[in-house]
Amino acid sequence: MTPPPSPAQPKPPTRGALTQPTNRFVGTSRERDEEFDPAEEPLPRTQFLPDHSLTALAWNDSPDIGFRASLNPYRGCEHGCIYCYARPTHEYLGFSSGLDFETRIMVKERAPELLRAELASSKWEPQTIAMSGVTDCYQPVERRLELTRRCLAVLAEFRNPVGIVTKNRLVTRDLDLLQELARHNAVVVFISLTTLDTELRRVMEPRTSPPAARLATIADLARAGIPVGVLTAPMIPGLNDHELPQLLSAAADAGAQFAGYVTLRLPWQNKALFEQWLTEHFPLRKEKVLAGIRAVREGDLNNTEFGTRMRGSGQRADQIEKLFEVGCRKAGLNQRELQLSTAAFRRPGGVQMELI
C-alpha cells in the first residue's frame, strides 16, 4: 500500500517587510489605482551598490549607548529582521525602510583601507569600536566579499579592541583573527538570540541563522577562548518576552558569559511595517502584542527618550527587567565585569606609519 504523501512544508519567507513605505524625506510618492495583494507582488532581487564614504568609522554621542565609534561595512541588511531599528536609516540614502532596506545593500568596498588610515593617524585615540552597531557585519554577502574579515585583520594588526554583535554563524569563519584579538583582551562577541521557536525565527528574521546554529556558534566561540555573550534583543511584549529565561539558560549552557537585552523599538515607519507583519503572521495576537508595546512606551508604539528608550518604562517594562535579572542570576551570567583593553594598541611601522 502506497503511503499518503507527506504534507508540503511551508517555504521560508525570503523577506521580512511586506511593502515599501514612503520615504519620509520624499515629498511625492506613487500609489496604485487598484487594490492589490502584497503576497502576489514579485519580490525584488537583492542589489549590492557601492558606498563611496570617505571614512570607515561612524560616531555617536548618545548618552545611553556604550560606544562612540562604530564600523559598518554594509548599510542595509539582507537578514530582513522585521523589527530592525536601523530600517529608517535607509531613508537618508533615498531608499525605503521596507523592502529596500533588505534588497538594496550599500557596500563600503574600501572599508578596510579607510579603517587602516584612521587607526594609523596620530589623531586616533585607541578605544573600542563596535561592529554591527547599525547593520549586521556578517550578513550573507560577507561570505563572498569578506569586508568584515579584512577589517578584523586591520584591528588585529593594530590590536584595537572591538565588540561584535551578530545573528549569523559566519562569525566562526574568523576564529583565527578573533583569537589573536582575544590574546590582548581586545574582543567580545555577542550573539543575538531572540527566540528558540524556529517558526517564529523563520518569519521574524528570515535570512538569519536558526536558533540552534546560534547556540552552536556561542559554543564554538567559547571553546576557542573568545569572550562571548548573548544579546536577547529585542524583547517584544506578548510575542517573545516569555522566552527570556529559556534564552538566557540555553546561551549560558552553550558557553555565554555575558548577557544583555533591549526592548522593542519602532521608530518612524517601523510602526507601520511591524503592524503589517503582525496582521500577516499573527493576526490573532496582534492587538495583544501592540497593547504590550504601548504598555512599555507610555501609550505609544515608540519612545525616543534617552535613558528609557532601550528598556521602556512602566510596570510591564519592570517585569521584563526583573525577568532578565533573575534569569541571569540563575544562569550564572554577568558574574564578572566586561572590560576590553587598549593597553596593547600599536601602530605598525611606528613613526614612519604616522608620517604616511
Contacts in CASP RR format, 6 or more apart in sequence:
PFRMAT RR
TARGET T0000
AUTHOR 0000-0000-0000
METHOD contacts of the structure
MODEL  1
MTPPPSPAQPKPPTRGALTQPTNRFVGTSRERDEEFDPAEEPLPRTQFLP
DHSLTALAWNDSPDIGFRASLNPYRGCEHGCIYCYARPTHEYLGFSSGLD
FETRIMVKERAPELLRAELASSKWEPQTIAMSGVTDCYQPVERRLELTRR
CLAVLAEFRNPVGIVTKNRLVTRDLDLLQELARHNAVVVFISLTTLDTEL
RRVMEPRTSPPAARLATIADLARAGIPVGVLTAPMIPGLNDHELPQLLSA
AADAGAQFAGYVTLRLPWQNKALFEQWLTEHFPLRKEKVLAGIRAVREGD
LNNTEFGTRMRGSGQRADQIEKLFEVGCRKAGLNQRELQLSTAAFRRPGG
VQMELI
12 202 0 8 1.000
12 206 0 8 1.000
13 202 0 8 1.000
13 203 0 8 1.000
13 206 0 8 1.000
14 43 0 8 1.000
14 206 0 8 1.000
14 207 0 8 1.000
15 43 0 8 1.000
15 80 0 8 1.000
15 99 0 8 1.000
15 102 0 8 1.000
15 103 0 8 1.000
15 206 0 8 1.000
16 80 0 8 1.000
16 81 0 8 1.000
16 82 0 8 1.000
16 102 0 8 1.000
16 203 0 8 1.000
16 204 0 8 1.000
16 206 0 8 1.000
16 277 0 8 1.000
17 80 0 8 1.000
17 82 0 8 1.000
17 87 0 8 1.000
17 97 0 8 1.000
17 98 0 8 1.000
17 99 0 8 1.000
17 101 0 8 1.000
17 102 0 8 1.000
17 273 0 8 1.000
17 276 0 8 1.000
17 277 0 8 1.000
18 38 0 8 1.000
18 273 0 8 1.000
18 276 0 8 1.000
18 277 0 8 1.000
18 280 0 8 1.000
19 38 0 8 1.000
19 98 0 8 1.000
19 99 0 8 1.000
19 273 0 8 1.000
19 276 0 8 1.000
20 96 0 8 1.000
20 98 0 8 1.000
20 99 0 8 1.000
20 100 0 8 1.000
21 96 0 8 1.000
21 97 0 8 1.000
21 98 0 8 1.000
21 269 0 8 1.000
21 272 0 8 1.000
21 273 0 8 1.000
22 29 0 8 1.000
22 96 0 8 1.000
22 269 0 8 1.000
23 29 0 8 1.000
23 91 0 8 1.000
23 94 0 8 1.000
23 95 0 8 1.000
23 96 0 8 1.000
23 97 0 8 1.000
24 88 0 8 1.000
24 91 0 8 1.000
24 268 0 8 1.000
24 269 0 8 1.000
25 91 0 8 1.000
25 92 0 8 1.000
25 94 0 8 1.000
26 94 0 8 1.000
43 99 0 8 1.000
44 99 0 8 1.000
44 103 0 8 1.000
45 103 0 8 1.000
46 78 0 8 1.000
46 102 0 8 1.000
46 103 0 8 1.000
46 104 0 8 1.000
46 105 0 8 1.000
46 141 0 8 1.000
47 103 0 8 1.000
47 104 0 8 1.000
47 105 0 8 1.000
48 105 0 8 1.000
48 107 0 8 1.000
48 141 0 8 1.000
49 104 0 8 1.000
49 105 0 8 1.000
49 106 0 8 1.000
49 107 0 8 1.000
50 106 0 8 1.000
50 107 0 8 1.000
50 109 0 8 1.000
51 75 0 8 1.000
51 106 0 8 1.000
51 107 0 8 1.000
51 108 0 8 1.000
51 109 0 8 1.000
53 108 0 8 1.000
53 114 0 8 1.000
54 114 0 8 1.000
55 114 0 8 1.000
55 118 0 8 1.000
56 71 0 8 1.000
56 108 0 8 1.000
56 110 0 8 1.000
56 111 0 8 1.000
56 112 0 8 1.000
56 114 0 8 1.000
56 115 0 8 1.000
56 118 0 8 1.000
56 151 0 8 1.000
57 69 0 8 1.000
57 70 0 8 1.000
57 71 0 8 1.000
57 115 0 8 1.000
57 118 0 8 1.000
57 129 0 8 1.000
58 69 0 8 1.000
58 70 0 8 1.000
58 71 0 8 1.000
58 72 0 8 1.000
58 134 0 8 1.000
59 68 0 8 1.000
59 69 0 8 1.000
59 70 0 8 1.000
60 67 0 8 1.000
60 68 0 8 1.000
60 70 0 8 1.000
61 68 0 8 1.000
62 306 0 8 1.000
63 306 0 8 1.000
63 307 0 8 1.000
64 306 0 8 1.000
64 307 0 8 1.000
64 309 0 8 1.000
64 310 0 8 1.000
67 127 0 8 1.000
67 128 0 8 1.000
67 129 0 8 1.000
67 130 0 8 1.000
67 133 0 8 1.000
67 163 0 8 1.000
68 127 0 8 1.000
69 127 0 8 1.000
69 128 0 8 1.000
69 129 0 8 1.000
69 130 0 8 1.000
70 129 0 8 1.000
70 130 0 8 1.000
70 131 0 8 1.000
70 133 0 8 1.000
70 134 0 8 1.000
71 111 0 8 1.000
71 115 0 8 1.000
71 129 0 8 1.000
71 130 0 8 1.000
71 131 0 8 1.000
71 137 0 8 1.000
71 151 0 8 1.000
71 162 0 8 1.000
72 108 0 8 1.000
72 131 0 8 1.000
72 132 0 8 1.000
72 133 0 8 1.000
72 134 0 8 1.000
72 135 0 8 1.000
72 137 0 8 1.000
73 107 0 8 1.000
73 108 0 8 1.000
73 111 0 8 1.000
73 137 0 8 1.000
73 142 0 8 1.000
73 147 0 8 1.000
73 148 0 8 1.000
73 151 0 8 1.000
74 105 0 8 1.000
74 106 0 8 1.000
74 107 0 8 1.000
74 108 0 8 1.000
74 135 0 8 1.000
74 136 0 8 1.000
74 137 0 8 1.000
74 139 0 8 1.000
74 141 0 8 1.000
74 142 0 8 1.000
74 147 0 8 1.000
75 89 0 8 1.000
75 90 0 8 1.000
75 93 0 8 1.000
75 105 0 8 1.000
75 106 0 8 1.000
75 108 0 8 1.000
75 134 0 8 1.000
75 135 0 8 1.000
76 86 0 8 1.000
76 89 0 8 1.000
76 90 0 8 1.000
76 101 0 8 1.000
76 102 0 8 1.000
76 104 0 8 1.000
76 105 0 8 1.000
76 106 0 8 1.000
76 135 0 8 1.000
77 84 0 8 1.000
77 86 0 8 1.000
77 101 0 8 1.000
77 102 0 8 1.000
77 105 0 8 1.000
77 135 0 8 1.000
77 136 0 8 1.000
77 139 0 8 1.000
78 102 0 8 1.000
78 105 0 8 1.000
78 139 0 8 1.000
78 140 0 8 1.000
78 141 0 8 1.000
78 207 0 8 1.000
79 102 0 8 1.000
79 136 0 8 1.000
79 139 0 8 1.000
79 140 0 8 1.000
79 167 0 8 1.000
79 168 0 8 1.000
79 205 0 8 1.000
79 206 0 8 1.000
79 207 0 8 1.000
79 208 0 8 1.000
80 101 0 8 1.000
80 102 0 8 1.000
80 205 0 8 1.000
80 206 0 8 1.000
80 207 0 8 1.000
80 208 0 8 1.000
81 167 0 8 1.000
81 204 0 8 1.000
81 205 0 8 1.000
81 208 0 8 1.000
82 203 0 8 1.000
82 204 0 8 1.000
82 205 0 8 1.000
82 273 0 8 1.000
82 274 0 8 1.000
82 277 0 8 1.000
83 204 0 8 1.000
83 234 0 8 1.000
83 236 0 8 1.000
83 264 0 8 1.000
83 266 0 8 1.000
83 270 0 8 1.000
83 274 0 8 1.000
84 101 0 8 1.000
84 135 0 8 1.000
84 270 0 8 1.000
85 265 0 8 1.000
85 267 0 8 1.000
85 270 0 8 1.000
86 101 0 8 1.000
86 134 0 8 1.000
86 135 0 8 1.000
87 97 0 8 1.000
87 98 0 8 1.000
87 101 0 8 1.000
87 268 0 8 1.000
87 269 0 8 1.000
87 270 0 8 1.000
87 273 0 8 1.000
88 97 0 8 1.000
88 267 0 8 1.000
88 268 0 8 1.000
88 269 0 8 1.000
88 270 0 8 1.000
89 134 0 8 1.000
90 96 0 8 1.000
90 97 0 8 1.000
90 98 0 8 1.000
90 100 0 8 1.000
90 101 0 8 1.000
90 104 0 8 1.000
91 97 0 8 1.000
91 268 0 8 1.000
91 269 0 8 1.000
93 106 0 8 1.000
95 101 0 8 1.000
95 104 0 8 1.000
96 269 0 8 1.000
97 268 0 8 1.000
97 269 0 8 1.000
97 270 0 8 1.000
97 273 0 8 1.000
98 269 0 8 1.000
98 273 0 8 1.000
105 139 0 8 1.000
105 141 0 8 1.000
107 141 0 8 1.000
107 145 0 8 1.000
107 147 0 8 1.000
108 114 0 8 1.000
108 147 0 8 1.000
109 147 0 8 1.000
111 147 0 8 1.000
111 150 0 8 1.000
111 151 0 8 1.000
112 147 0 8 1.000
112 150 0 8 1.000
112 151 0 8 1.000
112 153 0 8 1.000
112 154 0 8 1.000
115 151 0 8 1.000
115 154 0 8 1.000
115 155 0 8 1.000
116 154 0 8 1.000
118 124 0 8 1.000
119 154 0 8 1.000
119 155 0 8 1.000
119 158 0 8 1.000
119 160 0 8 1.000
119 347 0 8 1.000
120 158 0 8 1.000
120 347 0 8 1.000
120 353 0 8 1.000
120 354 0 8 1.000
120 356 0 8 1.000
121 354 0 8 1.000
122 354 0 8 1.000
126 160 0 8 1.000
126 161 0 8 1.000
126 342 0 8 1.000
126 345 0 8 1.000
127 160 0 8 1.000
127 161 0 8 1.000
127 342 0 8 1.000
128 161 0 8 1.000
128 162 0 8 1.000
128 163 0 8 1.000
128 340 0 8 1.000
128 342 0 8 1.000
129 155 0 8 1.000
129 160 0 8 1.000
129 161 0 8 1.000
129 162 0 8 1.000
129 163 0 8 1.000
130 162 0 8 1.000
130 163 0 8 1.000
130 164 0 8 1.000
130 165 0 8 1.000
131 137 0 8 1.000
131 148 0 8 1.000
131 151 0 8 1.000
131 162 0 8 1.000
131 163 0 8 1.000
131 164 0 8 1.000
131 165 0 8 1.000
132 138 0 8 1.000
132 164 0 8 1.000
132 165 0 8 1.000
132 166 0 8 1.000
133 165 0 8 1.000
136 165 0 8 1.000
136 166 0 8 1.000
136 167 0 8 1.000
136 168 0 8 1.000
137 147 0 8 1.000
137 148 0 8 1.000
137 151 0 8 1.000
137 164 0 8 1.000
137 166 0 8 1.000
138 148 0 8 1.000
138 166 0 8 1.000
138 168 0 8 1.000
138 170 0 8 1.000
138 171 0 8 1.000
139 168 0 8 1.000
139 207 0 8 1.000
140 168 0 8 1.000
140 170 0 8 1.000
140 207 0 8 1.000
142 148 0 8 1.000
142 149 0 8 1.000
142 168 0 8 1.000
142 170 0 8 1.000
143 170 0 8 1.000
143 173 0 8 1.000
148 174 0 8 1.000
149 173 0 8 1.000
149 174 0 8 1.000
149 177 0 8 1.000
152 162 0 8 1.000
152 174 0 8 1.000
152 177 0 8 1.000
152 178 0 8 1.000
152 181 0 8 1.000
153 177 0 8 1.000
155 162 0 8 1.000
155 177 0 8 1.000
155 181 0 8 1.000
155 186 0 8 1.000
156 177 0 8 1.000
156 180 0 8 1.000
156 181 0 8 1.000
157 348 0 8 1.000
158 345 0 8 1.000
158 346 0 8 1.000
158 347 0 8 1.000
158 348 0 8 1.000
159 181 0 8 1.000
159 184 0 8 1.000
159 186 0 8 1.000
159 344 0 8 1.000
159 345 0 8 1.000
159 346 0 8 1.000
160 186 0 8 1.000
160 342 0 8 1.000
160 345 0 8 1.000
161 181 0 8 1.000
161 185 0 8 1.000
161 186 0 8 1.000
161 187 0 8 1.000
161 340 0 8 1.000
161 341 0 8 1.000
161 342 0 8 1.000
162 181 0 8 1.000
162 186 0 8 1.000
162 187 0 8 1.000
163 187 0 8 1.000
163 188 0 8 1.000
163 189 0 8 1.000
163 190 0 8 1.000
163 340 0 8 1.000
164 171 0 8 1.000
164 187 0 8 1.000
164 188 0 8 1.000
164 189 0 8 1.000
164 190 0 8 1.000
165 189 0 8 1.000
165 190 0 8 1.000
165 191 0 8 1.000
165 192 0 8 1.000
165 231 0 8 1.000
166 189 0 8 1.000
166 190 0 8 1.000
166 191 0 8 1.000
166 192 0 8 1.000
167 191 0 8 1.000
167 192 0 8 1.000
167 193 0 8 1.000
167 194 0 8 1.000
167 205 0 8 1.000
167 208 0 8 1.000
167 209 0 8 1.000
167 214 0 8 1.000
168 208 0 8 1.000
168 209 0 8 1.000
169 209 0 8 1.000
169 213 0 8 1.000
169 214 0 8 1.000
169 216 0 8 1.000
169 217 0 8 1.000
170 209 0 8 1.000
171 178 0 8 1.000
171 189 0 8 1.000
171 191 0 8 1.000
171 217 0 8 1.000
171 221 0 8 1.000
172 217 0 8 1.000
172 220 0 8 1.000
172 221 0 8 1.000
175 220 0 8 1.000
175 221 0 8 1.000
175 224 0 8 1.000
175 226 0 8 1.000
178 187 0 8 1.000
178 189 0 8 1.000
178 221 0 8 1.000
178 224 0 8 1.000
178 226 0 8 1.000
179 224 0 8 1.000
179 225 0 8 1.000
179 226 0 8 1.000
181 187 0 8 1.000
182 225 0 8 1.000
182 226 0 8 1.000
182 227 0 8 1.000
184 341 0 8 1.000
184 343 0 8 1.000
184 344 0 8 1.000
185 339 0 8 1.000
185 340 0 8 1.000
185 341 0 8 1.000
185 343 0 8 1.000
185 344 0 8 1.000
186 340 0 8 1.000
186 341 0 8 1.000
186 342 0 8 1.000
186 344 0 8 1.000
187 226 0 8 1.000
187 227 0 8 1.000
187 340 0 8 1.000
188 226 0 8 1.000
188 227 0 8 1.000
188 228 0 8 1.000
188 229 0 8 1.000
188 258 0 8 1.000
188 338 0 8 1.000
188 340 0 8 1.000
189 221 0 8 1.000
189 226 0 8 1.000
189 227 0 8 1.000
189 228 0 8 1.000
189 229 0 8 1.000
190 228 0 8 1.000
190 229 0 8 1.000
190 230 0 8 1.000
190 231 0 8 1.000
190 258 0 8 1.000
190 260 0 8 1.000
191 214 0 8 1.000
191 217 0 8 1.000
191 218 0 8 1.000
191 221 0 8 1.000
191 228 0 8 1.000
191 229 0 8 1.000
191 230 0 8 1.000
191 231 0 8 1.000
191 251 0 8 1.000
191 256 0 8 1.000
192 214 0 8 1.000
192 230 0 8 1.000
192 231 0 8 1.000
192 232 0 8 1.000
192 233 0 8 1.000
193 211 0 8 1.000
193 214 0 8 1.000
193 215 0 8 1.000
193 230 0 8 1.000
193 231 0 8 1.000
193 232 0 8 1.000
193 247 0 8 1.000
193 250 0 8 1.000
193 251 0 8 1.000
194 201 0 8 1.000
194 204 0 8 1.000
194 205 0 8 1.000
194 232 0 8 1.000
194 233 0 8 1.000
194 234 0 8 1.000
194 240 0 8 1.000
194 247 0 8 1.000
195 201 0 8 1.000
195 204 0 8 1.000
195 211 0 8 1.000
195 240 0 8 1.000
195 243 0 8 1.000
195 247 0 8 1.000
196 211 0 8 1.000
196 243 0 8 1.000
196 246 0 8 1.000
196 247 0 8 1.000
196 250 0 8 1.000
197 211 0 8 1.000
197 240 0 8 1.000
197 243 0 8 1.000
198 210 0 8 1.000
198 211 0 8 1.000
198 212 0 8 1.000
200 239 0 8 1.000
200 240 0 8 1.000
201 208 0 8 1.000
201 210 0 8 1.000
201 211 0 8 1.000
203 277 0 8 1.000
203 281 0 8 1.000
204 277 0 8 1.000
209 217 0 8 1.000
215 250 0 8 1.000
215 251 0 8 1.000
215 254 0 8 1.000
216 254 0 8 1.000
218 228 0 8 1.000
218 229 0 8 1.000
218 230 0 8 1.000
218 251 0 8 1.000
218 254 0 8 1.000
218 255 0 8 1.000
218 256 0 8 1.000
219 254 0 8 1.000
219 255 0 8 1.000
221 228 0 8 1.000
222 228 0 8 1.000
222 254 0 8 1.000
222 255 0 8 1.000
222 256 0 8 1.000
222 257 0 8 1.000
227 257 0 8 1.000
227 258 0 8 1.000
227 338 0 8 1.000
228 255 0 8 1.000
228 256 0 8 1.000
228 257 0 8 1.000
228 258 0 8 1.000
229 251 0 8 1.000
229 256 0 8 1.000
229 257 0 8 1.000
229 258 0 8 1.000
229 259 0 8 1.000
229 260 0 8 1.000
229 333 0 8 1.000
230 247 0 8 1.000
230 248 0 8 1.000
230 251 0 8 1.000
230 252 0 8 1.000
230 256 0 8 1.000
230 258 0 8 1.000
230 259 0 8 1.000
230 260 0 8 1.000
230 333 0 8 1.000
231 259 0 8 1.000
231 260 0 8 1.000
231 261 0 8 1.000
231 262 0 8 1.000
232 244 0 8 1.000
232 247 0 8 1.000
232 248 0 8 1.000
232 251 0 8 1.000
232 259 0 8 1.000
232 260 0 8 1.000
232 261 0 8 1.000
232 324 0 8 1.000
233 260 0 8 1.000
233 261 0 8 1.000
233 262 0 8 1.000
234 262 0 8 1.000
234 263 0 8 1.000
234 264 0 8 1.000
234 265 0 8 1.000
235 241 0 8 1.000
235 244 0 8 1.000
235 261 0 8 1.000
235 262 0 8 1.000
235 263 0 8 1.000
235 264 0 8 1.000
235 320 0 8 1.000
236 264 0 8 1.000
236 289 0 8 1.000
236 293 0 8 1.000
237 263 0 8 1.000
237 264 0 8 1.000
237 289 0 8 1.000
237 292 0 8 1.000
237 293 0 8 1.000
237 295 0 8 1.000
237 296 0 8 1.000
237 316 0 8 1.000
237 320 0 8 1.000
238 285 0 8 1.000
238 288 0 8 1.000
238 289 0 8 1.000
238 292 0 8 1.000
239 282 0 8 1.000
239 285 0 8 1.000
239 289 0 8 1.000
241 320 0 8 1.000
241 323 0 8 1.000
244 261 0 8 1.000
244 320 0 8 1.000
244 323 0 8 1.000
244 324 0 8 1.000
244 327 0 8 1.000
245 323 0 8 1.000
245 326 0 8 1.000
245 327 0 8 1.000
245 330 0 8 1.000
248 259 0 8 1.000
248 324 0 8 1.000
248 327 0 8 1.000
248 328 0 8 1.000
248 330 0 8 1.000
248 331 0 8 1.000
248 333 0 8 1.000
249 327 0 8 1.000
249 330 0 8 1.000
249 331 0 8 1.000
251 259 0 8 1.000
251 331 0 8 1.000
251 333 0 8 1.000
252 259 0 8 1.000
252 331 0 8 1.000
252 332 0 8 1.000
252 333 0 8 1.000
253 331 0 8 1.000
256 333 0 8 1.000
257 333 0 8 1.000
257 334 0 8 1.000
257 335 0 8 1.000
257 336 0 8 1.000
258 333 0 8 1.000
258 334 0 8 1.000
258 338 0 8 1.000
259 324 0 8 1.000
259 328 0 8 1.000
259 331 0 8 1.000
259 333 0 8 1.000
259 334 0 8 1.000
260 324 0 8 1.000
260 334 0 8 1.000
261 311 0 8 1.000
261 320 0 8 1.000
261 324 0 8 1.000
262 310 0 8 1.000
262 311 0 8 1.000
263 296 0 8 1.000
263 310 0 8 1.000
263 311 0 8 1.000
263 312 0 8 1.000
263 317 0 8 1.000
263 320 0 8 1.000
264 293 0 8 1.000
265 302 0 8 1.000
265 309 0 8 1.000
265 310 0 8 1.000
266 274 0 8 1.000
266 293 0 8 1.000
266 301 0 8 1.000
266 302 0 8 1.000
267 302 0 8 1.000
267 304 0 8 1.000
270 302 0 8 1.000
271 301 0 8 1.000
271 302 0 8 1.000
274 301 0 8 1.000
275 286 0 8 1.000
275 290 0 8 1.000
278 285 0 8 1.000
278 286 0 8 1.000
278 289 0 8 1.000
278 290 0 8 1.000
279 286 0 8 1.000
282 289 0 8 1.000
290 301 0 8 1.000
292 316 0 8 1.000
293 301 0 8 1.000
294 300 0 8 1.000
294 301 0 8 1.000
295 314 0 8 1.000
295 315 0 8 1.000
295 316 0 8 1.000
295 317 0 8 1.000
296 311 0 8 1.000
296 312 0 8 1.000
296 313 0 8 1.000
296 314 0 8 1.000
296 316 0 8 1.000
296 317 0 8 1.000
296 320 0 8 1.000
297 303 0 8 1.000
297 312 0 8 1.000
297 313 0 8 1.000
298 313 0 8 1.000
298 314 0 8 1.000
303 309 0 8 1.000
303 312 0 8 1.000
303 313 0 8 1.000
311 317 0 8 1.000
311 320 0 8 1.000
311 321 0 8 1.000
327 333 0 8 1.000
328 334 0 8 1.000
347 353 0 8 1.000
347 354 0 8 1.000
END
